[in-house]
Amino acid sequence: MASMNVRSGDTVEIIVGDVDSRGKRGKVIVANPKTNRVVVEGLNLVTKHRKPRSAQEQGGKFEQPRPIDVSNVALVCPKCNETTRVGHVLGENGKYLRACKKCGAVIDAKAEKKQARTAKAKTAPKKSKKSQAEAE
């Protein structure tokens, strides 16, 4: 089974469905790779009716987002602001990062910065307590 190219926090656009929901964009709240489904904030809302179970609890109608299959959404590139497919580019640390197929920009900018930070920390020499005491 192939891995999902959409992660929580990504902006996606719905590419299938009725005229009301097609083309709408939202942020991914939950990504579930086992079921290949994502929950998008403010989209695919379902009205749930809740009955109060105690005197303090309030009943009524509540809208809640439902999962959408990942094949029905397209990732939106943060740089070019267009829906795109996802390519994989080898990063500095030897790990693969997600990249936009249209403009080539790295989608995992935060992960790329984090990789660079950890690489610098590993290569920088650590000072021991003895050497710090001698320097003073």
Summary of the structure (lengths in Angstrom):
residues: 136
radius of gyration: 22.2
end to end distance: 57.9
largest distance: 72.2
contacts: 321
relative contact order: 0.14
helix: 18%
strand: 35%
